[in-house]
Each structure stands twice: as C-alpha cells, then as structure tokens.
C-alpha cells in the first residue's frame, strides 16, 4: 500500500509538472504552437534606417536574418529602454494573416482578429489577453548600438 501510494504520488507530480511547463503562464505567455527561433540582431542606430529609434515612441520593423520567423517590431519606449516584439501573434497559431502590424503609431494589431496592444508597453487592449512576445537586448548609448538576442 505504501509503495503504491508513493508511486502514485510521483506519477501525479510528474503529470502536473509537465502540464505546468507546457501551459501558458510563463513570462512569455504564448500559445503552444508559437515558433521558437533564435534571435540575434545588431543595429547601429546612427544609420538612417534606424533614426526613428532615437526618439521615444519611434519604431521600426526588422526583417533581417535571425530576427525570428516574421521579423520584429522595435520600439523606443523611453530614453533608456526599448521594447522588442515578435511579429507572430502570441494568442493564436501562426497562419498567413497573423503577422502583427503597427497602426497609427500607437498600437500593435493582429489583422486576423483585430487583437490590439499598446505600442509602448505591449499591454493588451482588445481580444487577446497576453502581451506580444518580447526579447532581451543590450544597448550601448555611447555608440548607439542595440543588440537583440534570445
């Protein structure tokens, strides 16, 4: 009886642990079918293509090699911080109409279901209840070099 109870306890613990690892609820709250690609992008904000990122509220799309499956949206959120969003919608599985877009310079929108997020914060405002997936970065203000990675 005692051996059966401990085996059952271990099996139950493993099942719940596996469910917790595979469910949304982590820092990156995304659907389970969200693509997981390496991100490694370096931007020189002195270049004309990235001038918008020198102003708070400025943003650009990045579609370079190693910038995910659909690219990134990079936003200057404050004098010292950036937001780097994946362009895959975080709340539905990717298809041909789920690439996030910036609208009116204030919000990010999913064209498939009109889910919306605040551009500067990533906070959901309509349809979705999870923020866009974000990535880590290092910024060298002296050289204006932004390194994005995952």
C-alpha positions in Angstrom: 0.0 0.0 0.0 2.7 2.4 1.0 4.7 1.7 -2.2 1.6 2.1 -4.4 0.9 5.4 -2.7 4.4 6.8 -3.3 4.4 5.6 -7.0 1.0 7.3 -7.5 2.3 10.4 -5.8 5.3 10.6 -8.1 3.3 10.0 -11.2 0.8 12.7 -10.2 3.6 15.1 -9.5 5.2 14.4 -12.9 1.9 14.9 -14.7 1.3 18.3 -13.0 4.9 19.4 -13.5 4.6 18.6 -17.3 1.3 20.5 -17.6 2.8 23.5 -15.9 5.8 23.5 -18.2 3.6 23.2 -21.4 0.9 25.7 -20.5 0.8 29.4 -21.0 1.6 31.2 -17.8 5.3 31.9 -18.1 6.8 35.3 -18.7 6.3 34.9 -22.4 2.6 33.8 -22.4 2.2 32.5 -25.9 0.2 29.7 -27.5 1.9 26.3 -27.6 2.3 26.5 -31.4 4.3 29.7 -31.2 7.6 29.4 -33.2 10.7 29.3 -31.2 13.6 30.7 -33.3 17.0 32.1 -32.3 17.1 35.9 -32.3 20.5 37.6 -32.9 20.3 41.1 -34.4 22.7 44.1 -34.0 21.5 47.5 -35.1 23.6 50.7 -35.4 21.1 53.5 -34.5 23.3 56.0 -36.2 22.2 54.6 -39.6 19.4 56.4 -41.4 17.2 53.2 -41.5 17.0 53.3 -37.7 16.8 57.1 -37.0 13.2 56.6 -35.7 14.6 54.6 -32.7 16.5 57.7 -31.5 13.1 59.2 -30.4 10.8 58.0 -27.7 7.8 56.4 -29.4 9.8 55.7 -32.6 9.6 52.3 -34.0 10.8 50.1 -36.9 10.2 46.7 -38.4 13.2 44.4 -38.6 13.2 41.6 -41.1 16.8 40.6 -41.2 18.3 37.2 -40.9 18.0 35.8 -37.3 15.1 38.1 -36.5 12.5 35.3 -36.0 10.1 33.8 -38.4 8.2 37.0 -39.3 10.6 39.7 -38.0 10.5 42.1 -35.1 8.9 45.4 -34.1 11.4 47.5 -32.2 10.0 50.5 -30.2 11.9 53.2 -28.2 9.8 53.1 -25.0 11.8 55.7 -23.0 15.2 57.4 -23.1 16.8 54.2 -21.7 14.5 51.4 -22.7 13.3 49.5 -25.8 10.5 47.0 -26.5 11.3 44.3 -28.9 8.2 42.4 -30.0 8.0 39.3 -32.1 5.6 39.9 -35.1 3.9 36.5 -34.6 0.6 37.0 -32.8 1.1 35.5 -29.3 -2.5 34.4 -28.8 -3.3 32.3 -31.9 -1.3 29.8 -34.0 0.6 31.4 -36.9 -1.1 31.4 -40.4 -0.9 33.7 -43.4 -2.9 36.5 -41.6 -1.4 36.7 -38.1 1.7 38.9 -38.6 1.5 41.8 -36.1 1.4 45.4 -37.6 1.8 48.9 -36.1 -1.3 51.1 -36.6 -1.5 54.8 -36.1 1.9 54.8 -34.3 0.2 53.9 -31.1 -0.9 50.3 -31.2 0.0 46.9 -32.5 -2.7 45.0 -34.3 -3.3 41.4 -35.4 -5.1 41.6 -38.8 -6.8 38.2 -38.4 -8.9 39.0 -35.3 -8.2 42.7 -34.6 -6.5 42.0 -31.3 -4.7 45.1 -30.1 -1.8 46.0 -27.8 -0.4 49.4 -26.7 2.8 50.0 -28.8 4.9 51.5 -25.9 4.0 48.9 -23.3 2.7 45.8 -25.0 -0.4 45.8 -22.8 -3.3 44.0 -24.5 -6.4 46.3 -25.1 -8.7 44.1 -27.3 -9.3 40.4 -27.9 -6.0 39.0 -26.7 -5.2 38.6 -23.0 -1.4 38.1 -23.4 1.2 40.6 -24.5 3.3 40.1 -27.6 6.4 38.0 -27.0 9.4 40.2 -26.2 13.2 39.7 -26.5 16.2 40.7 -24.4 18.6 43.4 -25.5 21.7 45.3 -24.6 22.1 49.0 -25.6 25.3 51.0 -25.8 24.2 54.6 -25.7 27.7 55.9 -26.5 27.9 54.1 -29.8 24.1 53.8 -30.2 24.4 50.0 -30.8 21.4 47.9 -30.0 21.9 44.1 -29.6 18.8 41.9 -29.6 19.0 38.3 -28.6 17.1 35.2 -27.4 
